[in-house]
Amino acid sequence: MDNRYTLEFERAIYNFRLEGDDASFNPVANAFRMGIENDMEVLVPVHLAPKDIITPGLCLKNGDSPVFANYARFDGADCMVGAYTSEKELAPGDLRDVVCYRMSDLVSKVNEWSGCTGIIINPHTMAFNLHRELLDQMGKRPLSSTFEVVRGSVLNMHVGAIVNAANRTLLGGGGVDGAIHRLAGPGLLEECRGYGGCKTGDAVITGSYNIDHTDAIIHTVGPIYSGRPQDRIDLANCYLNSMQTAFENGIRSIAFPCISTGAYGFPLGEAAKIAVRTLSEWFDRNPDVVMNVYLCCFRDEEYRSYMNTLN
């Protein structure tokens, strides 16, 4: 059941809910398509029925004897099959017989079943409805990297890696840097000491320690704004090197803060243009890579500036 693509799908749904009315559906569709193509699995409650078989039936192996089962519909949504991304998500509901099933097979069965309107993901914790029309749209949507501007902190994002706007020592500081170190705990500080610091514009990757909704932390050092052309180069390198580090470590979703726009004084409008342009250029250079990228704006003025630039 432990499948990285199932986890990415769960994370994309969480972030979609977190963003509220401004959320884009593209990262969820990306995670769904990636999962379908890589045998993403979900847990499906069933009613065991050795003799009475109702279409669409599952045939389970019990030793040498087949056992037939029927999908259990979720009580809170008429004619929808419940599916769970993990045992943790299943736990709050009623205990019943459950099978681990490939999402692609489940979609095929649901589409063949005239009495079913779709699939409901994690109905007891964060219900996400995939109606048949939506399943059809997602199945046809081509895979492509996404870039979303989010109002909030990287610490709230459920992603493969969060980016820390670190200082050159990597030993923690103020703002998002200090918040990440406090939440991750002393293990992060110990690993960061092993790097002996980091140059401006470079990036290094560590474990996430006590931050359990991400797999890794990518630390990058933004420039202290002086108005020199090198500042723009260094800021662009922060995004480029962080993206490359994520890609090389198999990460498929990443959340950035607004690097250098706080105490380091980089003008918001200019920083936003550099971030959006640099990420777009990275996507252009890596057309075969599919990654969900979130740019998290902690302050309202950051969000307005980055949204204006993106638009």
LINPE-V949665 format. One record per backbone hydrogen bond with DSSP energy under -0.5 kcal/mol. NH is the residue of the N-H (numbers start at 1). CO is the residue of the C=O. If there is no record, write none. Layout:
# LINPE-V949665
NH CO
NH CO
This chain:
# LINPE-V949665
3 1
7 3
8 4
9 5
10 6
11 7
12 8
13 9
14 10
15 11
16 12
17 13
18 14
19 15
20 16
20 17
22 19
23 20
29 25
30 26
31 27
32 28
33 29
34 30
35 31
36 32
37 33
38 34
38 35
39 36
40 35
42 101
43 84
44 42
44 99
45 43
46 97
47 70
48 46
49 68
53 51
54 52
58 69
60 58
60 67
62 60
62 65
65 62
67 60
69 58
70 47
71 56
72 45
73 71
74 80
77 74
80 77
81 118
82 72
83 120
84 43
90 86
91 87
92 88
93 90
97 46
99 44
101 42
101 99
103 40
106 102
107 103
108 104
109 105
110 106
111 107
112 108
113 109
113 110
114 112
116 113
117 79
118 79
119 130
120 81
121 119
121 128
122 83
125 122
126 122
128 121
130 119
131 129
132 117
135 131
136 132
137 133
138 134
139 135
140 136
141 137
146 291
148 293
150 148
150 295
152 150
152 297
156 153
157 154
159 157
159 213
161 253
162 216
163 255
164 218
165 163
166 164
166 220
170 167
177 174
178 174
179 175
180 176
181 177
182 178
183 179
184 180
185 181
188 185
189 185
190 186
191 187
192 188
193 189
194 190
194 191
195 192
196 192
196 193
197 192
198 168
201 221
202 199
204 219
206 217
208 215
210 184
211 208
212 210
214 211
215 159
215 160
216 160
217 206
218 162
219 204
219 217
220 164
221 199
221 202
222 166
222 220
225 223
225 264
231 228
232 228
232 229
233 229
234 230
235 231
236 232
237 233
238 234
239 235
240 236
241 237
242 238
243 239
244 240
245 241
246 242
247 243
248 244
249 245
249 246
250 247
251 246
254 292
255 161
256 294
259 257
261 258
265 262
266 260
271 267
272 268
273 269
274 270
275 271
276 272
277 273
278 274
279 275
280 276
281 277
282 278
283 279
284 280
285 281
286 282
287 284
289 286
291 289
292 252
293 146
293 291
294 254
295 148
296 256
296 294
297 150
298 296
303 299
304 300
305 301
306 302
307 303
308 304
309 305
310 306
311 307
